[in-house]
Amino acid sequence: MAHKLFIGGLAFSTSTDRLREVFAEAGAVESAAVVMDRDTGQSRGFAFVMMASADDAERARKQLDGTELKGRRLRVDEANDQSTPGARARRPGGRGTGGSPDRHRL
């Protein structure tokens, strides 16, 4: 079963291919994706890497967390699984929560 890692602190010029190369040194990489801003098309400075096993994911986390890539210090953590129901905690005060239903009427 694959294990997803969150990679933060990426230089905006880091490509998905380069990220895959770096993580492949620690174990088998199933996929890698640098997250891009949908409006500008530029990197948002973080990515997700799917490692083939828990051992590969742990090895990558230990080897690469805190190391430098393109002058930036990487942060490597286990990714939170947002695909399961209830995985994303609701935060009070967000858009569309609370308030009077007549609040926006003229």
Phi and psi in radians as a Rosetta constraint file:
Dihedral C 1 N 2 CA 2 C 2 CIRCULARHARMONIC -1.308 0.35
Dihedral N 2 CA 2 C 2 N 3 CIRCULARHARMONIC 2.677 0.35
Dihedral C 2 N 3 CA 3 C 3 CIRCULARHARMONIC -2.231 0.35
Dihedral N 3 CA 3 C 3 N 4 CIRCULARHARMONIC 2.214 0.35
Dihedral C 3 N 4 CA 4 C 4 CIRCULARHARMONIC -1.613 0.35
Dihedral N 4 CA 4 C 4 N 5 CIRCULARHARMONIC 2.328 0.35
Dihedral C 4 N 5 CA 5 C 5 CIRCULARHARMONIC -2.002 0.35
Dihedral N 5 CA 5 C 5 N 6 CIRCULARHARMONIC 2.505 0.35
Dihedral C 5 N 6 CA 6 C 6 CIRCULARHARMONIC -1.684 0.35
Dihedral N 6 CA 6 C 6 N 7 CIRCULARHARMONIC 2.305 0.35
Dihedral C 6 N 7 CA 7 C 7 CIRCULARHARMONIC -2.095 0.35
Dihedral N 7 CA 7 C 7 N 8 CIRCULARHARMONIC 2.036 0.35
Dihedral C 7 N 8 CA 8 C 8 CIRCULARHARMONIC -1.960 0.35
Dihedral N 8 CA 8 C 8 N 9 CIRCULARHARMONIC 2.904 0.35
Dihedral C 8 N 9 CA 9 C 9 CIRCULARHARMONIC 1.379 0.35
Dihedral N 9 CA 9 C 9 N 10 CIRCULARHARMONIC 0.368 0.35
Dihedral C 9 N 10 CA 10 C 10 CIRCULARHARMONIC -1.263 0.35
Dihedral N 10 CA 10 C 10 N 11 CIRCULARHARMONIC 2.491 0.35
Dihedral C 10 N 11 CA 11 C 11 CIRCULARHARMONIC -1.158 0.35
Dihedral N 11 CA 11 C 11 N 12 CIRCULARHARMONIC 2.512 0.35
Dihedral C 11 N 12 CA 12 C 12 CIRCULARHARMONIC -1.092 0.35
Dihedral N 12 CA 12 C 12 N 13 CIRCULARHARMONIC -0.344 0.35
Dihedral C 12 N 13 CA 13 C 13 CIRCULARHARMONIC -1.559 0.35
Dihedral N 13 CA 13 C 13 N 14 CIRCULARHARMONIC 0.004 0.35
Dihedral C 13 N 14 CA 14 C 14 CIRCULARHARMONIC -1.259 0.35
Dihedral N 14 CA 14 C 14 N 15 CIRCULARHARMONIC 2.204 0.35
Dihedral C 14 N 15 CA 15 C 15 CIRCULARHARMONIC -1.602 0.35
Dihedral N 15 CA 15 C 15 N 16 CIRCULARHARMONIC 2.820 0.35
Dihedral C 15 N 16 CA 16 C 16 CIRCULARHARMONIC -1.070 0.35
Dihedral N 16 CA 16 C 16 N 17 CIRCULARHARMONIC -0.707 0.35
Dihedral C 16 N 17 CA 17 C 17 CIRCULARHARMONIC -1.089 0.35
Dihedral N 17 CA 17 C 17 N 18 CIRCULARHARMONIC -0.750 0.35
Dihedral C 17 N 18 CA 18 C 18 CIRCULARHARMONIC -1.136 0.35
Dihedral N 18 CA 18 C 18 N 19 CIRCULARHARMONIC -0.718 0.35
Dihedral C 18 N 19 CA 19 C 19 CIRCULARHARMONIC -1.063 0.35
Dihedral N 19 CA 19 C 19 N 20 CIRCULARHARMONIC -0.767 0.35
Dihedral C 19 N 20 CA 20 C 20 CIRCULARHARMONIC -1.055 0.35
Dihedral N 20 CA 20 C 20 N 21 CIRCULARHARMONIC -0.742 0.35
Dihedral C 20 N 21 CA 21 C 21 CIRCULARHARMONIC -1.054 0.35
Dihedral N 21 CA 21 C 21 N 22 CIRCULARHARMONIC -0.802 0.35
Dihedral C 21 N 22 CA 22 C 22 CIRCULARHARMONIC -1.090 0.35
Dihedral N 22 CA 22 C 22 N 23 CIRCULARHARMONIC -0.795 0.35
Dihedral C 22 N 23 CA 23 C 23 CIRCULARHARMONIC -1.314 0.35
Dihedral N 23 CA 23 C 23 N 24 CIRCULARHARMONIC -0.430 0.35
Dihedral C 23 N 24 CA 24 C 24 CIRCULARHARMONIC -1.143 0.35
Dihedral N 24 CA 24 C 24 N 25 CIRCULARHARMONIC -0.387 0.35
Dihedral C 24 N 25 CA 25 C 25 CIRCULARHARMONIC -1.185 0.35
Dihedral N 25 CA 25 C 25 N 26 CIRCULARHARMONIC -0.382 0.35
Dihedral C 25 N 26 CA 26 C 26 CIRCULARHARMONIC -1.693 0.35
Dihedral N 26 CA 26 C 26 N 27 CIRCULARHARMONIC -0.309 0.35
Dihedral C 26 N 27 CA 27 C 27 CIRCULARHARMONIC 2.898 0.35
Dihedral N 27 CA 27 C 27 N 28 CIRCULARHARMONIC -3.033 0.35
Dihedral C 27 N 28 CA 28 C 28 CIRCULARHARMONIC -1.310 0.35
Dihedral N 28 CA 28 C 28 N 29 CIRCULARHARMONIC 2.153 0.35
Dihedral C 28 N 29 CA 29 C 29 CIRCULARHARMONIC -1.749 0.35
Dihedral N 29 CA 29 C 29 N 30 CIRCULARHARMONIC 2.154 0.35
Dihedral C 29 N 30 CA 30 C 30 CIRCULARHARMONIC -1.471 0.35
Dihedral N 30 CA 30 C 30 N 31 CIRCULARHARMONIC -0.689 0.35
Dihedral C 30 N 31 CA 31 C 31 CIRCULARHARMONIC -2.781 0.35
Dihedral N 31 CA 31 C 31 N 32 CIRCULARHARMONIC 2.779 0.35
Dihedral C 31 N 32 CA 32 C 32 CIRCULARHARMONIC -2.554 0.35
Dihedral N 32 CA 32 C 32 N 33 CIRCULARHARMONIC 2.488 0.35
Dihedral C 32 N 33 CA 33 C 33 CIRCULARHARMONIC -2.628 0.35
Dihedral N 33 CA 33 C 33 N 34 CIRCULARHARMONIC 2.054 0.35
Dihedral C 33 N 34 CA 34 C 34 CIRCULARHARMONIC -1.381 0.35
Dihedral N 34 CA 34 C 34 N 35 CIRCULARHARMONIC 2.280 0.35
Dihedral C 34 N 35 CA 35 C 35 CIRCULARHARMONIC -1.397 0.35
Dihedral N 35 CA 35 C 35 N 36 CIRCULARHARMONIC 2.212 0.35
Dihedral C 35 N 36 CA 36 C 36 CIRCULARHARMONIC -1.902 0.35
Dihedral N 36 CA 36 C 36 N 37 CIRCULARHARMONIC 2.545 0.35
Dihedral C 36 N 37 CA 37 C 37 CIRCULARHARMONIC -1.254 0.35
Dihedral N 37 CA 37 C 37 N 38 CIRCULARHARMONIC 2.249 0.35
Dihedral C 37 N 38 CA 38 C 38 CIRCULARHARMONIC -1.234 0.35
Dihedral N 38 CA 38 C 38 N 39 CIRCULARHARMONIC -0.438 0.35
Dihedral C 38 N 39 CA 39 C 39 CIRCULARHARMONIC -1.460 0.35
Dihedral N 39 CA 39 C 39 N 40 CIRCULARHARMONIC -0.758 0.35
Dihedral C 39 N 40 CA 40 C 40 CIRCULARHARMONIC -1.705 0.35
Dihedral N 40 CA 40 C 40 N 41 CIRCULARHARMONIC -0.362 0.35
Dihedral C 40 N 41 CA 41 C 41 CIRCULARHARMONIC 1.359 0.35
Dihedral N 41 CA 41 C 41 N 42 CIRCULARHARMONIC 0.101 0.35
Dihedral C 41 N 42 CA 42 C 42 CIRCULARHARMONIC -1.693 0.35
Dihedral N 42 CA 42 C 42 N 43 CIRCULARHARMONIC 2.759 0.35
Dihedral C 42 N 43 CA 43 C 43 CIRCULARHARMONIC -1.043 0.35
Dihedral N 43 CA 43 C 43 N 44 CIRCULARHARMONIC 2.542 0.35
Dihedral C 43 N 44 CA 44 C 44 CIRCULARHARMONIC -1.661 0.35
Dihedral N 44 CA 44 C 44 N 45 CIRCULARHARMONIC 0.047 0.35
Dihedral C 44 N 45 CA 45 C 45 CIRCULARHARMONIC 1.545 0.35
Dihedral N 45 CA 45 C 45 N 46 CIRCULARHARMONIC 0.191 0.35
Dihedral C 45 N 46 CA 46 C 46 CIRCULARHARMONIC -2.531 0.35
Dihedral N 46 CA 46 C 46 N 47 CIRCULARHARMONIC 2.909 0.35
Dihedral C 46 N 47 CA 47 C 47 CIRCULARHARMONIC -2.681 0.35
Dihedral N 47 CA 47 C 47 N 48 CIRCULARHARMONIC 3.000 0.35
Dihedral C 47 N 48 CA 48 C 48 CIRCULARHARMONIC -2.227 0.35
Dihedral N 48 CA 48 C 48 N 49 CIRCULARHARMONIC 2.393 0.35
Dihedral C 48 N 49 CA 49 C 49 CIRCULARHARMONIC -2.200 0.35
Dihedral N 49 CA 49 C 49 N 50 CIRCULARHARMONIC 2.282 0.35
Dihedral C 49 N 50 CA 50 C 50 CIRCULARHARMONIC -1.784 0.35
Dihedral N 50 CA 50 C 50 N 51 CIRCULARHARMONIC 2.007 0.35
Dihedral C 50 N 51 CA 51 C 51 CIRCULARHARMONIC -1.655 0.35
Dihedral N 51 CA 51 C 51 N 52 CIRCULARHARMONIC 2.651 0.35
Dihedral C 51 N 52 CA 52 C 52 CIRCULARHARMONIC -1.193 0.35
Dihedral N 52 CA 52 C 52 N 53 CIRCULARHARMONIC -0.503 0.35
Dihedral C 52 N 53 CA 53 C 53 CIRCULARHARMONIC -2.506 0.35
Dihedral N 53 CA 53 C 53 N 54 CIRCULARHARMONIC 2.906 0.35
Dihedral C 53 N 54 CA 54 C 54 CIRCULARHARMONIC -1.113 0.35
Dihedral N 54 CA 54 C 54 N 55 CIRCULARHARMONIC -0.649 0.35
Dihedral C 54 N 55 CA 55 C 55 CIRCULARHARMONIC -1.121 0.35
Dihedral N 55 CA 55 C 55 N 56 CIRCULARHARMONIC -0.763 0.35
Dihedral C 55 N 56 CA 56 C 56 CIRCULARHARMONIC -1.104 0.35
Dihedral N 56 CA 56 C 56 N 57 CIRCULARHARMONIC -0.712 0.35
Dihedral C 56 N 57 CA 57 C 57 CIRCULARHARMONIC -1.123 0.35
Dihedral N 57 CA 57 C 57 N 58 CIRCULARHARMONIC -0.780 0.35
Dihedral C 57 N 58 CA 58 C 58 CIRCULARHARMONIC -1.141 0.35
Dihedral N 58 CA 58 C 58 N 59 CIRCULARHARMONIC -0.725 0.35
Dihedral C 58 N 59 CA 59 C 59 CIRCULARHARMONIC -1.086 0.35
Dihedral N 59 CA 59 C 59 N 60 CIRCULARHARMONIC -0.770 0.35
Dihedral C 59 N 60 CA 60 C 60 CIRCULARHARMONIC -1.107 0.35
Dihedral N 60 CA 60 C 60 N 61 CIRCULARHARMONIC -0.729 0.35
Dihedral C 60 N 61 CA 61 C 61 CIRCULARHARMONIC -1.090 0.35
Dihedral N 61 CA 61 C 61 N 62 CIRCULARHARMONIC -0.813 0.35
Dihedral C 61 N 62 CA 62 C 62 CIRCULARHARMONIC -1.167 0.35
Dihedral N 62 CA 62 C 62 N 63 CIRCULARHARMONIC -0.707 0.35
Dihedral C 62 N 63 CA 63 C 63 CIRCULARHARMONIC -1.293 0.35
Dihedral N 63 CA 63 C 63 N 64 CIRCULARHARMONIC -0.644 0.35
Dihedral C 63 N 64 CA 64 C 64 CIRCULARHARMONIC -1.867 0.35
Dihedral N 64 CA 64 C 64 N 65 CIRCULARHARMONIC -0.318 0.35
Dihedral C 64 N 65 CA 65 C 65 CIRCULARHARMONIC -1.105 0.35
Dihedral N 65 CA 65 C 65 N 66 CIRCULARHARMONIC 2.169 0.35
Dihedral C 65 N 66 CA 66 C 66 CIRCULARHARMONIC 1.549 0.35
Dihedral N 66 CA 66 C 66 N 67 CIRCULARHARMONIC -0.092 0.35
Dihedral C 66 N 67 CA 67 C 67 CIRCULARHARMONIC -1.423 0.35
Dihedral N 67 CA 67 C 67 N 68 CIRCULARHARMONIC 2.853 0.35
Dihedral C 67 N 68 CA 68 C 68 CIRCULARHARMONIC -1.713 0.35
Dihedral N 68 CA 68 C 68 N 69 CIRCULARHARMONIC 2.458 0.35
Dihedral C 68 N 69 CA 69 C 69 CIRCULARHARMONIC -2.418 0.35
Dihedral N 69 CA 69 C 69 N 70 CIRCULARHARMONIC 2.077 0.35
Dihedral C 69 N 70 CA 70 C 70 CIRCULARHARMONIC 0.955 0.35
Dihedral N 70 CA 70 C 70 N 71 CIRCULARHARMONIC 0.704 0.35
Dihedral C 70 N 71 CA 71 C 71 CIRCULARHARMONIC 1.384 0.35
Dihedral N 71 CA 71 C 71 N 72 CIRCULARHARMONIC 0.103 0.35
Dihedral C 71 N 72 CA 72 C 72 CIRCULARHARMONIC -2.089 0.35
Dihedral N 72 CA 72 C 72 N 73 CIRCULARHARMONIC 2.499 0.35
Dihedral C 72 N 73 CA 73 C 73 CIRCULARHARMONIC -1.483 0.35
Dihedral N 73 CA 73 C 73 N 74 CIRCULARHARMONIC 2.125 0.35
Dihedral C 73 N 74 CA 74 C 74 CIRCULARHARMONIC -1.343 0.35
Dihedral N 74 CA 74 C 74 N 75 CIRCULARHARMONIC 2.534 0.35
Dihedral C 74 N 75 CA 75 C 75 CIRCULARHARMONIC -2.032 0.35
Dihedral N 75 CA 75 C 75 N 76 CIRCULARHARMONIC 2.109 0.35
Dihedral C 75 N 76 CA 76 C 76 CIRCULARHARMONIC -2.101 0.35
Dihedral N 76 CA 76 C 76 N 77 CIRCULARHARMONIC 2.088 0.35
Dihedral C 76 N 77 CA 77 C 77 CIRCULARHARMONIC -2.379 0.35
Dihedral N 77 CA 77 C 77 N 78 CIRCULARHARMONIC 2.853 0.35
Dihedral C 77 N 78 CA 78 C 78 CIRCULARHARMONIC -1.150 0.35
Dihedral N 78 CA 78 C 78 N 79 CIRCULARHARMONIC 2.420 0.35
Dihedral C 78 N 79 CA 79 C 79 CIRCULARHARMONIC -1.432 0.35
Dihedral N 79 CA 79 C 79 N 80 CIRCULARHARMONIC 2.500 0.35
Dihedral C 79 N 80 CA 80 C 80 CIRCULARHARMONIC -1.297 0.35
Dihedral N 80 CA 80 C 80 N 81 CIRCULARHARMONIC 2.370 0.35
Dihedral C 80 N 81 CA 81 C 81 CIRCULARHARMONIC -1.423 0.35
Dihedral N 81 CA 81 C 81 N 82 CIRCULARHARMONIC 1.848 0.35
Dihedral C 81 N 82 CA 82 C 82 CIRCULARHARMONIC -1.558 0.35
Dihedral N 82 CA 82 C 82 N 83 CIRCULARHARMONIC -0.023 0.35
Dihedral C 82 N 83 CA 83 C 83 CIRCULARHARMONIC -1.496 0.35
Dihedral N 83 CA 83 C 83 N 84 CIRCULARHARMONIC -0.261 0.35
Dihedral C 83 N 84 CA 84 C 84 CIRCULARHARMONIC -1.567 0.35
Dihedral N 84 CA 84 C 84 N 85 CIRCULARHARMONIC 2.520 0.35
Dihedral C 84 N 85 CA 85 C 85 CIRCULARHARMONIC -1.032 0.35
Dihedral N 85 CA 85 C 85 N 86 CIRCULARHARMONIC 2.367 0.35
Dihedral C 85 N 86 CA 86 C 86 CIRCULARHARMONIC 1.406 0.35
Dihedral N 86 CA 86 C 86 N 87 CIRCULARHARMONIC 0.011 0.35
Dihedral C 86 N 87 CA 87 C 87 CIRCULARHARMONIC -1.223 0.35
Dihedral N 87 CA 87 C 87 N 88 CIRCULARHARMONIC -0.522 0.35
Dihedral C 87 N 88 CA 88 C 88 CIRCULARHARMONIC -1.672 0.35
Dihedral N 88 CA 88 C 88 N 89 CIRCULARHARMONIC 2.017 0.35
Dihedral C 88 N 89 CA 89 C 89 CIRCULARHARMONIC -1.223 0.35
Dihedral N 89 CA 89 C 89 N 90 CIRCULARHARMONIC 2.404 0.35
Dihedral C 89 N 90 CA 90 C 90 CIRCULARHARMONIC -1.351 0.35
Dihedral N 90 CA 90 C 90 N 91 CIRCULARHARMONIC 2.370 0.35
Dihedral C 90 N 91 CA 91 C 91 CIRCULARHARMONIC -1.892 0.35
Dihedral N 91 CA 91 C 91 N 92 CIRCULARHARMONIC 2.292 0.35
Dihedral C 91 N 92 CA 92 C 92 CIRCULARHARMONIC -1.188 0.35
Dihedral N 92 CA 92 C 92 N 93 CIRCULARHARMONIC 2.622 0.35
Dihedral C 92 N 93 CA 93 C 93 CIRCULARHARMONIC 1.459 0.35
Dihedral N 93 CA 93 C 93 N 94 CIRCULARHARMONIC 0.112 0.35
Dihedral C 93 N 94 CA 94 C 94 CIRCULARHARMONIC -1.338 0.35
Dihedral N 94 CA 94 C 94 N 95 CIRCULARHARMONIC 3.074 0.35
Dihedral C 94 N 95 CA 95 C 95 CIRCULARHARMONIC -0.987 0.35
Dihedral N 95 CA 95 C 95 N 96 CIRCULARHARMONIC 2.415 0.35
Dihedral C 95 N 96 CA 96 C 96 CIRCULARHARMONIC 1.304 0.35
Dihedral N 96 CA 96 C 96 N 97 CIRCULARHARMONIC 0.229 0.35
Dihedral C 96 N 97 CA 97 C 97 CIRCULARHARMONIC -1.994 0.35
Dihedral N 97 CA 97 C 97 N 98 CIRCULARHARMONIC 2.474 0.35
Dihedral C 97 N 98 CA 98 C 98 CIRCULARHARMONIC 1.133 0.35
Dihedral N 98 CA 98 C 98 N 99 CIRCULARHARMONIC -2.988 0.35
Dihedral C 98 N 99 CA 99 C 99 CIRCULARHARMONIC 1.408 0.35
Dihedral N 99 CA 99 C 99 N 100 CIRCULARHARMONIC 2.944 0.35
Dihedral C 99 N 100 CA 100 C 100 CIRCULARHARMONIC -1.407 0.35
Dihedral N 100 CA 100 C 100 N 101 CIRCULARHARMONIC 2.494 0.35
Dihedral C 100 N 101 CA 101 C 101 CIRCULARHARMONIC -1.167 0.35
Dihedral N 101 CA 101 C 101 N 102 CIRCULARHARMONIC -0.375 0.35
Dihedral C 101 N 102 CA 102 C 102 CIRCULARHARMONIC -1.606 0.35
Dihedral N 102 CA 102 C 102 N 103 CIRCULARHARMONIC 0.060 0.35
Dihedral C 102 N 103 CA 103 C 103 CIRCULARHARMONIC -1.003 0.35
Dihedral N 103 CA 103 C 103 N 104 CIRCULARHARMONIC -0.621 0.35
Dihedral C 103 N 104 CA 104 C 104 CIRCULARHARMONIC -1.769 0.35
Dihedral N 104 CA 104 C 104 N 105 CIRCULARHARMONIC 0.150 0.35
Dihedral C 104 N 105 CA 105 C 105 CIRCULARHARMONIC -1.350 0.35
Dihedral N 105 CA 105 C 105 N 106 CIRCULARHARMONIC 2.584 0.35
